[in-house]
Amino acid sequence: MEDEVWRRCSTCKEPIGFGVPWWSCSVSTCNRAAASLVFCSVECWDAHVPVVRHRDAWANEERSPTRAEREAELRAQRESEEARKSRPAPGGAGDGRDARETKRELHTRAANPPRPTLASEREGNDAMSDDAKEVLVVISKLKSYIRSTAGMNTSDAVAAVLSDRIREICDQAVAKARGEGRKTVLDRDF
């Protein structure tokens, strides 16, 4: 029976099978990878709303993966984890470097940290770091501000665009502070 279950409902704990409809919460904190909530019905989704105290939320209908899709996903996760575990750690056995060389490298890096690149310098780099993709605004406060001032809803896609714009403004302020020989960005730099 358990092999017929994709996941269990976060509210009633009933099984959700493969290739069947289920519901997710529209609020991003309910959809994090570490603690993603799934619901077997709209009623179960509705029961969680007062518990987590959402102000503005709705249920999104989704479809669970088929058994073959889930098995392929699990196989890929296992292979990725095995590959990660099989790589030797820097300075570890089989790396060809001794401990003194590794300590020397760490000391050199600590004494001369790399200068962070600005967005203008990253434009050609397709593999942006996680920090460069991270949302820089409190979305709930942004949505609340727009709702209270204009009575409008705000798309989730706004967060990425606004964060990119904030990065550009910050990079300009950093360049100005750097041009004046300072290591501190001040309000006047903006």
C-alpha positions as CSV (number, residue, x, y, z in Angstrom):
1,M,0.0,0.0,0.0
2,E,2.8,2.5,1.0
3,D,4.4,2.0,-2.5
4,E,1.2,3.4,-4.0
5,V,1.5,6.6,-2.0
6,W,3.3,9.7,-3.5
7,R,2.9,11.8,-0.3
8,R,0.5,12.2,2.6
9,C,-1.9,15.2,3.1
10,S,-0.4,17.7,5.5
11,T,-3.7,18.1,7.3
12,C,-5.6,14.8,7.4
13,K,-2.6,12.5,6.6
14,E,-4.6,10.6,3.9
15,P,-2.4,9.2,1.2
16,I,-2.1,11.1,-2.1
17,G,-1.4,8.6,-5.0
18,F,0.6,9.0,-8.2
19,G,-0.8,11.0,-11.1
20,V,-3.7,12.4,-9.1
21,P,-4.8,16.0,-8.3
22,W,-3.6,17.6,-5.1
23,W,-3.6,21.2,-3.8
24,S,-0.8,23.5,-2.7
25,C,-0.9,26.7,-0.8
26,S,-0.2,30.0,-2.7
27,V,1.9,31.3,0.2
28,S,5.6,30.8,-0.5
29,T,6.5,29.7,3.1
30,C,4.2,26.7,2.7
31,N,6.1,25.6,-0.4
32,R,9.7,25.5,0.7
33,A,11.7,22.4,-0.3
34,A,12.4,21.4,3.3
35,A,8.8,21.7,4.5
36,S,6.5,21.7,1.4
37,L,2.8,21.3,2.3
38,V,0.5,19.2,0.2
39,F,-3.3,18.8,0.6
40,C,-5.6,16.1,-0.7
41,S,-8.6,18.5,-0.9
42,V,-9.5,22.2,-0.8
43,E,-11.1,21.5,2.6
44,C,-7.8,20.2,4.0
45,W,-6.0,23.3,2.6
46,D,-8.7,25.5,4.1
47,A,-8.2,23.9,7.5
48,H,-4.5,24.9,7.6
49,V,-5.1,28.6,6.8
50,P,-6.2,29.7,10.3
51,V,-3.4,27.7,11.9
52,V,-0.7,29.4,9.9
53,R,-2.6,32.8,9.9
54,H,-2.4,33.6,6.2
55,R,-3.9,37.0,5.3
56,D,-4.3,36.4,1.6
57,A,-4.0,32.9,0.3
58,W,-5.6,30.4,-2.2
59,A,-5.3,26.8,-3.1
60,N,-3.5,25.9,-6.3
61,E,-4.5,22.6,-8.0
62,E,-1.5,20.5,-9.0
63,R,-1.0,16.9,-10.2
64,S,1.3,14.5,-8.5
65,P,4.0,12.8,-10.6
66,T,3.5,9.4,-12.1
67,R,5.3,6.5,-10.5
68,A,7.9,6.5,-13.4
69,E,8.6,10.2,-13.0
70,R,9.0,9.8,-9.2
71,E,11.4,6.9,-9.6
72,A,13.5,8.8,-12.1
73,E,13.6,11.8,-9.8
74,L,14.7,9.6,-6.8
75,R,17.3,7.9,-9.0
76,A,18.7,11.3,-10.1
77,Q,18.9,12.4,-6.4
78,R,20.7,9.3,-5.4
79,E,23.2,9.6,-8.3
80,S,23.8,13.2,-7.5
81,E,24.4,12.4,-3.8
82,E,26.7,9.5,-4.6
83,A,28.7,11.7,-7.0
84,R,29.0,14.4,-4.3
85,K,30.2,11.9,-1.7
86,S,32.7,10.3,-4.0
87,R,34.5,13.7,-4.7
88,P,37.6,14.1,-2.4
89,A,37.5,17.0,-0.1
90,P,40.2,19.7,-0.8
91,G,43.3,18.8,1.1
92,G,42.0,15.4,1.8
93,A,43.6,12.0,1.0
94,G,44.2,11.5,-2.7
95,D,44.1,15.2,-3.4
96,G,47.9,15.4,-3.9
97,R,48.4,18.3,-1.5
98,D,49.8,18.2,1.9
99,A,48.2,19.9,5.0
100,R,50.8,22.7,5.0
101,E,49.9,23.7,1.4
102,T,46.2,23.8,2.2
103,K,46.8,25.9,5.4
104,R,49.0,28.3,3.4
105,E,46.2,28.7,0.7
106,L,43.6,29.4,3.4
107,H,45.8,31.9,5.1
108,T,46.5,33.7,1.8
109,R,42.8,33.7,0.9
110,A,41.9,35.1,4.3
111,A,44.5,37.9,4.0
112,N,43.5,38.8,0.5
113,P,39.8,38.1,0.1
114,P,38.5,38.4,-3.5
115,R,36.7,41.6,-4.3
116,P,33.0,40.9,-4.9
117,T,31.9,41.4,-8.5
118,L,29.3,44.0,-9.3
119,A,26.2,43.2,-11.3
120,S,27.7,45.1,-14.3
121,E,30.7,42.8,-14.2
122,R,28.5,39.7,-13.8
123,E,26.3,40.3,-16.9
124,G,28.2,38.0,-19.1
125,N,28.4,35.3,-16.5
126,D,25.5,32.8,-17.0
127,A,26.2,30.9,-13.8
128,M,25.3,33.6,-11.3
129,S,25.9,32.9,-7.6
130,D,23.0,32.1,-5.3
131,D,23.5,35.6,-3.6
132,A,23.0,37.2,-7.0
133,K,19.6,35.4,-7.4
134,E,18.4,35.9,-3.8
135,V,15.3,38.0,-3.2
136,L,16.4,41.3,-1.4
137,V,13.0,42.6,-0.3
138,V,10.4,41.5,2.2
139,I,7.6,40.4,-0.1
140,S,4.9,40.5,2.4
141,K,5.6,44.1,3.3
142,L,5.9,45.1,-0.4
143,K,2.5,43.4,-1.1
144,S,1.0,45.1,1.9
145,Y,2.3,48.5,0.9
146,I,0.9,48.2,-2.7
147,R,-2.4,46.9,-1.4
148,S,-2.8,49.7,1.2
149,T,-1.7,52.5,-1.1
150,A,-3.3,51.3,-4.4
151,G,-5.7,48.5,-3.5
152,M,-3.9,46.2,-6.0
153,N,-2.5,42.7,-5.8
154,T,1.2,42.1,-6.5
155,S,2.6,39.2,-8.7
156,D,5.2,36.9,-7.2
157,A,7.4,37.7,-10.3
158,V,7.8,41.3,-9.0
159,A,10.3,40.1,-6.3
160,A,13.0,39.0,-8.8
161,V,12.7,42.1,-10.9
162,L,12.7,44.4,-8.0
163,S,15.7,42.6,-6.4
164,D,17.6,43.0,-9.7
165,R,16.9,46.7,-9.7
166,I,18.0,47.0,-6.0
167,R,21.3,45.2,-7.0
168,E,21.9,47.7,-9.7
169,I,21.3,50.7,-7.3
170,C,23.6,49.0,-4.7
171,D,26.3,48.4,-7.3
172,Q,26.2,52.1,-8.3
173,A,26.5,53.1,-4.6
174,V,29.4,50.6,-4.1
175,A,31.2,52.1,-7.1
176,K,30.8,55.6,-5.8
177,A,32.1,54.7,-2.3
178,R,35.0,52.8,-3.9
179,G,35.8,55.8,-6.1
180,E,36.0,58.0,-3.0
181,G,38.4,55.5,-1.4
182,R,35.9,54.4,1.3
183,K,35.1,50.9,2.4
184,T,31.7,51.8,3.8
185,V,28.7,52.6,1.6
186,L,26.8,55.6,3.0
187,D,23.3,57.0,2.4
188,R,24.7,59.7,0.2
189,D,26.1,57.1,-2.2
190,F,22.6,56.2,-3.1
